[in-house]
């Protein structure tokens, strides 16, 4: 979360995250969050109107971790094609880790997907911007031939979002350290399906 968020609020979000992960959102009460935090109900309600409000803050906090890791990839001095591959695998690995480490919250993530999507809107814009920057670097260095960078970045973003659920559920196991996985993703993204 941003440094501008008060420490007390960050602590409340982390306590709520832990309780949601252990007991689920429905199984956790505002009283339990207040009690576990040691701050009390008055402080909890100073920062959050209700449980849905704190759940949205937990999702936002977890998404911050994802985008911090993506920013790390963006800052690396790498050729655009390598950067895009690392970005792709890092993104999928981090989202799986975030959802998996939150235990019971995983089921809530899938059940409340529209709430999660609503919270993600700003983060999605950031990700599309990151992809545009990688594509732009690739065009400038003549690695990529992309006619419409914004549209291509948007399509890549939604393609990656489409892979999230299978990766999170373990139906699709993609790993950067496996040569065959890198080749499949590389060929699909960079070579397409046509035989040339």
N, C-alpha and C positions, 0 to 999 in steps of 0.2 A: 504494500500500500504506500501511498505517497507520504513523504516526510511531514506534510502539512496536517495530516490526520493526527489528532491528539493521541498520546500514548495510551490513555485510558480506553479510548474507543478501539484502538488496535488490539489491546488486551481482551476487551469484551468480544471482539470478532473472533479471536483465536480460541477463547474459551467456548464460544458458541460452536465454532467449527469442530472442536474436539467432541463436544456433546452430541452434535448432529451426526458425526462420524460413528459414534458409539451407539446411539439410541435412535437415530433417524430424526428428521425434522418434526414429524408428527409426535414422536415419543419424547420430545424435549419441551419443557415449559419455560416461559420467561422467568418464572421463579427459580427454576433450577439453574438457569444461566446466571441470574443475579447472585444466587447463593454460591455457586462454584467460583464466580469471579472474585467474591469478597467485597464487591463494591456496593451491592444492594440494589433494590428495585428502582429507587429514585434515580440513581446514576444511569442504570440501564435505559430507563425511559427518557432520560435527557438526550441520549444519542439515537434511540430507535423507537419508532411508534409502536411496532408490533413484531411478531416473530418473522413475518414475511419480509419486513424491512431488514432485520438482522440476517436473514438467509440470503437476501440479495447482496448484502455487504460481504458475507462469507464467499459467495461466488465471485464477487469483484476482487476480493483479496487473493483468491486462488488464481484468477485470470492474470493478476499482476505478476505472479510467479512465472506463468507461461510467457508473458510478453517480455519480462526481464531476460529470460533465456533467449528469446528471439532477437532482442536488441544486441545481446552478446554475439550472436551469429552475424548480424548485420555489420557490426564494428570490425569484424575480422578482415584482414587484408588477404583476400582470396580471389581467384578468378570467379566470375559470375556463375558458371555452371557448377563449380564445386560448392559455392556458397548456397545455391538453390538446393542442391542435394542435402547438404547439412541442415539447412533451414527446414526442409521437408521432414527429414527423420527426427530432428530435434523437436519439432512441433508435435509430431505424433507421440513421441516418447514422453514428453513432458505432460501432455494432456492425459495420457494413460496413467502416469504416476500421480498426478493431481487427483484424478477421480478414484484411483485404486487406494491411495493412502487415506482417503476419507471414508473407507469402510461402508457403513450403512448409507452414507450420503450418496453413494453410487446409485442406488435404486431411486432416490429422490431426484438425482440429476436426470435420469431418463424419464421419470414420471412428470417432472416439472420442466420439460425441455423448452416450453414456450417462455417460461419465466427466465430460464438460463439464457435463451436467445435474446430476450429483451435486454438483459444485463450486458450481453456480449456486443451489442451494437457498436459502441465506441471502440471496443477492442478489435472488432472486425475491421473497422476503418483503418486502425493502426496497422493491422496485418496486411491489408491490401496496399497500404503505403510502402511497407517494407518490401513486398513483392515487386511493386513498381520500381523501387530503387534498385533491386537486384537486376531486373529486366533492363532497366535503363543503362546500368553499368555494362551489362552483357551486350547490348546493342552498340554502345560507344566503343567497346573493345572488340567488336565484330565477332563475338562468340555466338550471339543470338541474332536471328533475323525476325524481328517482331514489328508488325505494321502498326498495331494498336496496343500500346503498353498498358494503359488503364484497363481496357477490356480483358486483355490476356491475364493481367494480375487478378482481376475479379474472378475469372474462370478458374485460375489456379487455386485461389482462396476457397471457392466453393467445392472444388474437387477435393481439397485437403479436408474440409469440414465433412464431406461425405465419407471419408475414410475413418473418421473418429470413432464412431460406434463400433464398427467391426474390430478396430484395433483395441479399444477399451475392453470390449467383451472377450478379447482373445481369439476371436474367429480368424483374424488376419494378423499374423505375427511378422512385422517388418522390422528389420534391424540393420542399422548402418554398418555394423561390423561384419555383415555377411555379404560377400561378393555377389552372390546370385540375387539378393534383394536389391542391391545397388544397381545391378545391371538391368533388372526388370523396370525399376523406377526410372533409371536414366533413359532406357530405350523408349519407354512410354512418353516421358516428358519431352525429351530432346529429339528423338527420331520419329516419333509418331507410329502409326500402324502400317503405313504404306511401305511396300517394298520399292526401293529406289534403284 
